[in-house]
């Protein structure tokens, strides 16, 4: 089912309702779920007012770079 969904994804019409952008999200590396969680936590802290957008972006970038380096990319 996952492969079928990936193959059926239409980057030119990525949502049910029309949107002003194109593209789909699919990252084929095992680290992606952890990266999404970690970065999401930083952005959640930003939305909660615990840090600025610049701080959230900087922390997320550092965490992702560290994860990618640790994985050998």
C-alpha positions, 0 to 999 in steps of 0.5 A: 500500500505504501509503494502504491501511494508513493507511485500514485502521488501527483506533485502537480496536484498534491492535495485534495483541494487546489493549492498555490504550490506543487510538490510532495514530501518523500524522503527515502532515508531511515533517519527521516522520521527521527529528523522530522520529530526532532525538528518538529519539537523545536518548531513546537517550542517556537510556536509555544513562545519558548524560543524565537524562530531564528533559534528554532531554525538554528537548533533544528539545522544543528540537530539535522546536521549532527544526525546526518553526519552520525549516519554517514551522509 
